[in-house]
Amino acid sequence: MRDATSGLKDSVGRYGIWSVGLRAENEDGRAERAEAAAELEELGYGAVWLGGNSDASHAAPLIAATSRITVGTSIQSIWEHEAAATAARFAELEVAHPGRFLLGLGVSHGPRVRAYGRPYSTMVEYLDALDKAGLPAHGRVLAALGPKMLELSRDRAAGAIPYLVTPEHTAQARERLGEGPLLAPEFKVVLDSDPARARATARAYLARYLELPNYTQNFLRLGFTEADVSGGGSDRLIDAVFAWGDEDAIRRRVTEFHEAGADHVALQVVEGTDQNALPREGWRRLASLLS
């Protein structure tokens, strides 16, 4: 799997875009999403990560509209998609567009899953089922936060795609993964240099995540306090999980992830609270400052 993972790192490059809005639930806006994906490819991004509970059907139109960019799910919930069907959809895309789709899997969150229980054991069982159905380990990555899931990403997948993390988490994840597996953390960016306004935008967006124990527990493991994860998040927490400021400040924050061991950073441009928005001008600005 080492050679396959090395090729994956080359294909996704150093930067990608994380977006819920690019996932295609229906025909409405499909042309705009395809056009936006093609522009992201032209801007030099190596990957598009489809937020929410996405699957291959959401990725397929974007892959068809582009020629090289990798499209990954971030994430597909293991509770809502049967493993054999997942493997079959992966195989169809692999035949039509070899190497263009990457299956990102996750255990989601207890408050969002009716029969949530034993997330780690269930993920192991799901990976066993994918193996049996023929979906290769190098075609999947895991949304891992804690040590055990990171080790599973190392041993049973091509790597990890941690969401809502800091450079400190990235350094810890790289140590646990070793050098071979892909490490592609997500990182949020507010393209605003006004401190009060940027933090307000970030805090409004972060609120939904502070209701989910997987994230708050991970923050506590990283040394944040209960006060940091209460009341919409402290300035300390906001400044750790969002980049904001002028171009130099944002470039410096993104670079911190690479210096901590990330192979690739999945960048989410935050302009408001609507996850379905397509912040295309923000994507252009970000591509320019990272070039």
Buried (B, 14 or more C-beta within 10 A) or exposed (E): EEEEBEEBBEBBBBBBBBBBBBBBEEEEBBEEBBEBBBBBBEBBBBBBBBBBBBBBEBBBBBBBBBEEBBBBBBBBBBBEBEBBEBBBBBBEBBEEBEBBBBBBBBBBBEEEBEEBEEBEEBBBEBBEBBBEBEBBBBBBBBBBBBEBBBBBBBEBBBBBBBBBBBBEBBBBBBEBBEEBBBBBBBBBBBBBEEEEEBBBBBBEBBEEBBEBEBBBEBBBEBEBEEEBBEEBBBEEBBBBBBBBBEBEEBBEBBBBBBEBBBBBBBBBBBBEEEBEBBBBEBBBBBBEBBE
